[in-house]
């Protein structure tokens, strides 16, 4: 029997394989904004998305899903853990949305926690209205929720993330030392937007309070340098500067990595390495420090961030080039990453529960076969 039970309406979600990194990726939490789903889906699903279920195209294999909602409880998109995304063949999954299922517990097999792989330390979509809520939600099983310091206005939450004016910060408590877990290879991702000028170093995020503590620091200068540092107690460890136009007011997708075996730290802007200004390789660094993660506030001798930060993620693994490419393409241009959402409806069934689909309204942009 097909999974949906009393579900009959669905979208076939077509993922553009040409935008998947070389060799494909596995256990990838694919981002699907509600706005890209069919008119039928948007008109039928509950406002909180709690009744939406995802399967592979076999209609049977259910996929772990996290429904991302804003502060008012309205769903804005879904994170769906897809076992394999191919770069050389069509990728399709199905979203079912008119049944009576209720939102599964986050810890259940197909619940929100399992939308993220075990190497994800924390993921903060940064969609909360912080004038209403003082907590920034971590969507992973680690539940590393951020605590707000400073005053935010309702308008500080945008579709790109949260706007900081230099007087606010978010502190993520290092509960149980979870941020230290792995303390070797590391990948950090975020999107930012800034228009500040000058030559001041500004913190994006970090766990490095002073020179005597081990930690990680992501920062940038208004003079167009993106900086990744992994500090070993009382000395500079792995460090990577790259020159780029960071402060032009356009959204930038940043990714930083550290590989313990090679000692290399890298910074990627819009999935490009760009020209290197300075680098320093140190192998075997332990970036664990027991310190909290600070987002946008002052870390070590850097100034607070001014601008927008969104969709921050910390992983205890060196993500592959294929993963970085797939992530960038999915996050930066979801309307191209999703070739189409084709709605359908199972109106008839036989005694052995075989379904006969009828195709209805759809959104199709470009299907690449």
Steps between C-alpha positions, in 0.01 A plus 500: 500500500622849421607705799243780488205297641224760472718746309403540135651836395870544437771702328772326304807708585762496225855588605737627233780243489727738306525713817605207720874482568721257308446143613178585686434531873338282765282575804453855376244727670349655191333843542154537344327838550120475515481772233641255244232238560192476280189712547317182603755429771496854640119506504466156660771458764457623857652840575765343724591232246450233763294277272753494214686172448785432259586170331729381228334467162405142594217641718621276782835610641428785740760775547587683822376857478530823697223756439659843554246748636520868582416642841127509418507126427463518122719262301746667263678190374611144561835334561474150356772239548549339161708179512670567166505790257649397165692727267438285193131408516162644589433547872135493604321477834134544595330733746158378627274753667128427543496219756422509870846425642624731771853632529727216615711547811833662416686199639296242306640316199367748247496801732687829479817389678566231239478744212863583582786252488700402809791727400289815537575661836245778467277668242338837567266616217475842670135559411373602846353841579737583786283787614251231603723203579831522687614160373671408174405142416750228415314242291731205568481234771759696700252782563769766537256789518645849492425762767441855381690794647388847396174635360361398163211648303249291306641632174844359585386157381508477121485224241882502496549470876528730802628857482753608764585864571818447704329511841349150495638149506386143539678265738468125444583315824750218451269258680682184599796601286307410184666779304833333578397157372736379232736795561693426182351543153242778484264662248309820575242654266297821509363770275572867570426843362694811601550856381739632769815680392850543643764247599350357818493125563146392584388171656265272311526223759759352731594304813829679567473749788870585534852397398534245779197295393465260209220571260369587154440844357323610184532869427538747217632849449309781340806518272383178332684217675328185621687330783492146639715422804548196722699598807721273710559628853706821510609481136363536153391169355353436158395824336368597160437848362342555161424820319148554381230763475317420822339833586314589179154443646445177306430170670814286529510127570800426719654164578806439716681172545785363708668165428699365792725267296620768257467796735326697229229751573303633204239763439252482214284790384214397270677162466819652361838498674611828348843662527695416814632788705668294774484144621670299773464121528515333842414133528324327786347806661240445769243774462305382803504754780186446707401852402159616383436595139445872448317618189549863388639618836857590591735201498863545610609839361251522213212746473132403502332415172277750320271357235305178437592144600288198409496119474804426713627142528791334684613151396757270661630385161685635199219523246594388151518725195187327370316577824609866497393540138164333557437703815588828330280430198207391719525795740587780260255416222234252613271595212762360259602209722138385497413450133132459577227400744235309305174444686296183467220308664431129550127478429459125458640187657463130437461225754875463529537874571669589174454869432411665172622861506325790333723800433364836607638854525875538518795731508763398246798720435751280321532124507847370418502132407 
